[in-house]
């Protein structure tokens, strides 16, 4: 995994194209988009993986789920639909060691079977 660039973006140490920002999260354009719309929703509180969240994180996790809809509307993909992905650890394809949510859309996506 690479170093946590998300903390640097949150702390404004690195530039990113910000889509939306709230008190507890930040949504940015993915620098390697896999669809016409590819936004990352990142909690400002750092935790590497979902398993590191606990009962004290219920509110922020709920905010992240609600942020998905806000981002989808902001990017104009809510009506036709979109895909939400959370990659976890090496086998799940997580590249940055900071929990985050991918929101992808802007084209019709077919089902993809994992073998």
Contact map, one row per residue, 1 for C-alpha under 8 A:
1110000000000000000000000000000000000000000000000000000000000000000000000000000000000000010001111000000000000000000
1111100000000000000000000000000000000000000000000000000000000000000000000000000000000000000000111000000000000000000
1111100000000000000000000000000000000000000000000000000000000000000000000000000000000000000000011000000000000000000
0111111100000000000000000000000000000000000000000000000000000000000000000000000000000000000000011100000000000000000
0111111110000100000000000000000000000000000000000000000000000000000000000000000000000000000000010000000000000000000
0001111111000000000000000000000000000000010000000000000000000000000000000000000000000000000000010100000000000000000
0001111111100000000000000000000000000000000101000000000000000000000000000000000000000000000000000000000000000000000
0001111111111100000000000000000000000000000000000000000000000000000000000000000000000000000000000000000000000000000
0000111111111111000000000000000000000000000000000000000000000000000000000000000000000000000000000000000000000000000
0000011111111000000000000100000000000000000100000000000000000000000000000000000000000000000000000000000000000000000
0000001111111100000000000000000000000000000000000000000000000000000000000000000000000000000000000000000000000000000
0000000111111110000000000000000000000000000000000000000000000000000000000000000000000000000000000000000000000000000
0000000111111110000000000000000000000000000000000000000000000000000000000000000000000000000000000000000000000000000
0000100110111111000000000000000000000000000000000000000000000000000000000000000000000000000000000000000000000000000
0000000010011111100000000000000000000000000000000000000000000000000000000000000000000000000000000000000000000000000
0000000010000111110000000001100000000000000000000000000000000000000000000000000000000000000000000000000000000000000
0000000000000011111000000001100000000000000000000000000000000000000000000000000000000000000000000000000000000000000
0000000000000001111110000111100000000000000000000000000000000000000000000000000000000000000000000000000000000000000
0000000000000000111110000111100000000010000000000000000000000000000000100100000000000000000000000000000000000000000
0000000000000000011111000111000000000000000000000000000000000000000000100000000000000000000000000000000000000000000
0000000000000000011111101110000000000000000000000000000000000000000000000000000000000000000000000000000000000000000
0000000000000000000111111100000000000000000000000000000000000000000000000000000000000000000000000000000000000000000
0000000000000000000011111000000000000000000000000000000000000000000000000000000000000000000000000000000000000000000
0000000000000000000001111100000000000000001110000000000000010010000000000000000000000000000000000000000000000000000
0000000000000000000011111110000000000000111110000000000000000001000000000000000000000000000000000000000000000000000
0000000001000000011111011111000000000000111100000000000000000000000000000000000000000000000000000000000000000000000
0000000000000000011110001111100000000011110000000000000000000000000000100000000000000000000000000000000000000000000
0000000000000001111100000111110000000011100000000000000000000000000000000000000000000000000000000000000000000000000
0000000000000001111000000011111010000111000000000000000000000000000000000000000000000000000000000000000000000000000
0000000000000000000000000001111110000111000000000000000000000000000000000000000000000000000000000000000000000000000
0000000000000000000000000000111110000000000000000000000000000000000000000000000000000000000000000000000000000000000
0000000000000000000000000000011111000000000000000000000000000000000000000000000000000000000000000000000000000000000
0000000000000000000000000000111111111100000000000000000000000000000000000000000000000000000000000000000000000000000
0000000000000000000000000000000111111100000000000000000000000000000000000000000000000000000000000000000100000000000
0000000000000000000000000000000011111100000000000000000000000000000000000000000000000000000000000000000111100000000
0000000000000000000000000000000011111100000000000000000000000000000000000000000000000000000000000000000111100000000
0000000000000000000000000000000011111110000000000000000000000000000000000010000000000000000000000000001111000000000
0000000000000000000000000000110011111111000000000000000000000000000000000000000000000000000000000000011110000000000
0000000000000000001000000011110000001111100000000000000000000000000000100000000000000000000000000000011100000000000
0000000000000000000000000011110000000111110000000000000000000000000000000000000000000000000000000001111000000000000
0000000000000000000000001111000000000011111000000000000000000001001100000000000000000000000000000001111000000000000
0000010000000000000000001110000000000001111100000000000000000001000000000000000000000000000000000111100000000000000
0000000000000000000000011100000000000000111111000000000000010001000000000000000000000000000000000011000000000000000
0000001001000000000000011100000000000000011111000000000000000000000000000000000000000000000000000000000000000000000
0000000000000000000000011000000000000000001111100000000000000000000000000000000000000000000000000000000000000000000
0000001000000000000000000000000000000000001111110000000000000000000000000000000000000000000000000110000000000000000
0000000000000000000000000000000000000000000011111101100000000000000000000000000000000000000000001110000000000000000
0000000000000000000000000000000000000000000001111101000000000000000000000000000000000000000000001110000000000000000
0000000000000000000000000000000000000000000000111111100000000000000000000000000000000001100000001110000000000000000
0000000000000000000000000000000000000000000000111111100000000000000000000000000000000001000000000010000000000000000
0000000000000000000000000000000000000000000000001111110000000000000000000000000000000000000000000000000000000000000
0000000000000000000000000000000000000000000000111111110000000000000000000000000000000000000000000000000000000000000
0000000000000000000000000000000000000000000000101111111110000000000000000000000000000000000000000000000000000000000
0000000000000000000000000000000000000000000000000011111111000000000000000000000000000000000000000000000000000000000
0000000000000000000000000000000000000000000000000000111111000000000000000000000000000000000000000000000000000000000
0000000000000000000000000000000000000000000000000000111111100000000000000000000000000000000000000000000000000000000
0000000000000000000000000000000000000000000000000000111111111000000000000000000000000000000000000000000000000000000
0000000000000000000000000000000000000000000000000000011111111100000000000000000000000000000000000000000000000000000
0000000000000000000000000000000000000000000000000000000111111110000000000000000000000000000000000000000000000000000
0000000000000000000000010000000000000000001000000000000011111111000000000000000000000000000000000000000000000000000
0000000000000000000000000000000000000000000000000000000011111111100000000000000000000000000000000000000000000000000
0000000000000000000000000000000000000000000000000000000001111111110000000000000000000000000000000000000000000000000
0000000000000000000000010000000000000000000000000000000000111111111000000000000000000000000000000000000000000000000
0000000000000000000000001000000000000000111000000000000000011111111100000000000000000000000000000000000000000000000
0000000000000000000000000000000000000000000000000000000000001111111110000000000000000000000000000000000000000000000
0000000000000000000000000000000000000000000000000000000000000111111111000000000000000000000000000000000000000000000
0000000000000000000000000000000000000000100000000000000000000011111111100000000000000000000000000000000000000000000
0000000000000000000000000000000000000000100000000000000000000001111111110000000000010000000000000000001000000000000
0000000000000000000000000000000000000000000000000000000000000000111111111000010000000000000000000000000000000000000
0000000000000000000000000000000000000000000000000000000000000000011111111100000000000000000000000000000000000000000
0000000000000000001100000010000000000010000000000000000000000000001111111110000000000000000000000000001000000000000
0000000000000000000000000000000000000000000000000000000000000000000111111111110001000000000000000000001000000000000
0000000000000000000000000000000000000000000000000000000000000000000011111111111000000000000000000000000000000000000
0000000000000000001000000000000000000000000000000000000000000000000001111111100000000000000000000000000000000000000
0000000000000000000000000000000000001000000000000000000000000000000000111111110000000000000000000000000000000000000
0000000000000000000000000000000000000000000000000000000000000000000000011111111000000000000000000000000000000000000
0000000000000000000000000000000000000000000000000000000000000000000000011111111111000000000000000000000011000000000
0000000000000000000000000000000000000000000000000000000000000000000010011011111111000000000000000000000000000000000
0000000000000000000000000000000000000000000000000000000000000000000000001001111110000000000000000000000000000000000
0000000000000000000000000000000000000000000000000000000000000000000000000000111111000000000000000000000000000000000
0000000000000000000000000000000000000000000000000000000000000000000000000000111111100000000000000000000010000000000
0000000000000000000000000000000000000000000000000000000000000000000000010000110111110000000000000000001111000000000
0000000000000000000000000000000000000000000000000000000000000000000000000000000011111000000000000000011110000000000
0000000000000000000000000000000000000000000000000000000000000000000100000000000001111100000000000000111100000000000
0000000000000000000000000000000000000000000000000000000000000000000000000000000000111110000000000000111000000000000
0000000000000000000000000000000000000000000000000000000000000000000000000000000000011111000000000001110000000000000
0000000000000000000000000000000000000000000000000000000000000000000000000000000000001111100111000001100000000000000
0000000000000000000000000000000000000000000000001100000000000000000000000000000000000111111111000010000000000000000
0000000000000000000000000000000000000000000000001000000000000000000000000000000000000011111111101000000000000000000
1000000000000000000000000000000000000000000000000000000000000000000000000000000000000001111111100000000000000000000
0000000000000000000000000000000000000000000000000000000000000000000000000000000000000001111111000000000000000000000
0000000000000000000000000000000000000000000000000000000000000000000000000000000000000011111111000000000000000000000
0000000000000000000000000000000000000000000000000000000000000000000000000000000000000011111111100000000000000000000
1000000000000000000000000000000000000000000000000000000000000000000000000000000000000011111111111000000000000000000
1100000000000000000000000000000000000000000000000000000000000000000000000000000000000000110011111000000000000000000
1111110000000000000000000000000000000000000000000000000000000000000000000000000000000000000001111110000000000000000
1111000000000000000000000000000000000000000000111000000000000000000000000000000000000000100001111110000000000000000
0001010000000000000000000000000000000000010001111000000000000000000000000000000000000000000000011111000000000000000
0000000000000000000000000000000000000000011001111100000000000000000000000000000000000001000000011111100000000000000
0000000000000000000000000000000000000001111000000000000000000000000000000000000000000110000000000111110000000000000
0000000000000000000000000000000000000001110000000000000000000000000000000000000000011110000000000011111000000000000
0000000000000000000000000000000000000111100000000000000000000000000000000000000000111100000000000001111100000000000
0000000000000000000000000000000000001111100000000000000000000000000100110000000001111000000000000000111110000000000
0000000000000000000000000000000001111110000000000000000000000000000000000000000001110000000000000000011111000000000
0000000000000000000000000000000000111100000000000000000000000000000000000000100011100000000000000000001111111000000
0000000000000000000000000000000000111000000000000000000000000000000000000000100001000000000000000000000111110000000
0000000000000000000000000000000000110000000000000000000000000000000000000000000000000000000000000000000011111000000
0000000000000000000000000000000000000000000000000000000000000000000000000000000000000000000000000000000011111100000
0000000000000000000000000000000000000000000000000000000000000000000000000000000000000000000000000000000010111110000
0000000000000000000000000000000000000000000000000000000000000000000000000000000000000000000000000000000000011111000
0000000000000000000000000000000000000000000000000000000000000000000000000000000000000000000000000000000000001111100
0000000000000000000000000000000000000000000000000000000000000000000000000000000000000000000000000000000000000111110
0000000000000000000000000000000000000000000000000000000000000000000000000000000000000000000000000000000000000011111
0000000000000000000000000000000000000000000000000000000000000000000000000000000000000000000000000000000000000001111
0000000000000000000000000000000000000000000000000000000000000000000000000000000000000000000000000000000000000000111
